[in-house]
Amino acid sequence: MCGIVAYVGHQEAAPIIIKGLKRLEYRGYDSAGISLLNGGLHVYKKKGKVAELEALLDGESLSSKIGIGHTRWATHGEPNDTNAHPHRSASGNLTIIHNGIIENYAALKQELLKKGYTFTSETDTEVLINFIDDIRQHQQCSLGEAVRQALNAVVGAYAIVVMAEDNPGLLVAARKGSPLVVGVGNGEYFFASDATPIIEYTNEVIYLNDFEIAVVNDGRLVIKDTSDIEKTPYIQTINMELEAIEKGGFEHFMLKEIYEQPRSIGDCMRGRLNAAEGRLVLGGIREYSNKLTHAERILIVACGTSWHAGLVSEYFIEEFCRIPVEVEYASEFRYRNPVINEGDVVFAISQSGETADTLAAIESAKAKGAIIFGLCNVVGSSISRVSHEGAYTHAGPEIGVASTKAFTAQLTVMFMIALRIAHRKGTIAESKYHQMLVELENIPGKVEEALAVDNQIKEIAARYKEARNFLYLGRGYNFPVALEGALKLKEISYIHAEGYPAAEMKHGPIALIDEEMPVVFIATQDSSYDKIVSNIQEVKARKGKVIAIVTQGDTVIPAMVDHVIEVPATEEALMPLVTVIPLQLLSYHIAVMRNCNVDQPRNLAKSVTVE
Ligand code: G6P
């Protein structure tokens, strides 16, 4: 995890870095720090958010045209001032920021201790910077060369930027496994974990590849790999609007992102779907399109909310394409020696495109001959680059740690993919196919309608904000939505919640039900409607408090339950896109009422780039 930002050029570095760190706080926010060159190499760092660091900097003389900054999500060592980055080498000559984990740091530390080095923090990063400094001093080589040699001895993942006291125009950056983007300005360079800190200044960027080292020295950029072979940088022009990453008048990014869904779902279909012409185009799936259509089985790997999107996708693909699907937690898949045959198809679903477990699952499936389709939101992310083909979700930057608009975009893309396969295979009737395309096109309007229940949800949130447990129940397509609703509540309001298939309730969770227990039923009018009505009766018989998400116009369930939230009717397979909206809003309002930090919940990070 962690976010890193660095700058060298003709502007003041400190304001650029601080602003950039705030944009990257979604990656971690337990401490922050900055290093500047101003009559010597200075390091300022503080436990807590970037705002705490800003307070520390108040009144300091910060003039420097070069600097590095970091916002941390602790892996080695508790979050405190000492363990915060940047870290300085014992000689005082170098400072470093690092995102990732150096797995063999203990062995390297032993070697350095034998040489008389001492350490002030518990971090792997302080070991790395001393290791680099030691090589530089002993070999009298350039900083770039010392970094290269050090990285060849390192096991683990990293995105680093190093600066030196004796060279005010020099930054050395490198990556393996953790993202790093270089912004190319006019005589100035930016480094950051993603493009958001950079786009205000330039839209020309280079996504560094694993094992690449970028050295900026006196305004000139050279990229080499760790074997010392020079690389030709591929400069891309990115199209990201600043407005898309600002809050736009909403109190929290999460609320803004929930409200953006009619648009983000529309963006995700734009240029791909034209129901009137029966056209469905996925430009990122071409060469391997036949393999996908004729796949004998499909595996989906993902984590967190993306895994829930995978579960819904399993239902789409099996229903429409008649291809068996298995959905796996990437973290389990990567370590359990799964059976993968040459030509098997794997979908990796990931908002960030950087989740370490998902990346590792891809690598292991790829090594066994699988074809990988990446489904990412972040353009240029690692997963999108290691996949054979794939599709972007185009939901725009998602900043709130709890995923909302990325989930609905993932469902939208997977639905389009399933329809496309089914149409090619002939496993869907022509009329049904057209009906589905039309209904998909109508979804943004229906999501807009579902958002209209916001005030009603606020009242329900006020009533249950002190509950200690919640149960979320659904059947069929709405079962993964129950899991997602429970996850949202846990993530941001710290209330224990469980999602279950409604019929499974009687095999355990029913024992939890009493008059204190809020039970959220996702009970829309679909093929399992009658069954779920029975499940509601089972809960009411035990005096549970029922909040039911129902189809507009339903008269049966409202007569049985404590609270009703209506959503518009749609095709059963598309229901999750609509039913998840009130659940996102419910978790949001409860978290706000409990004074929780909605956008940056404790202990979580948006992008988990460590195991
Ligand atoms: C973290 C985030 C979740 C996200 C999960 C998977 O746990 O807090 O919101 O669902 O990672 O992330 P990905 O970027 O791979 O979708």
Residues whose N, C-alpha, C, O or C-beta is under 5 A from the ligand:
A	BS01	G6P	C303 G304 T305 S306 I349 S350 Q351 S352 G353 T355 V401 A402 S403 L604 A605 K606 V608
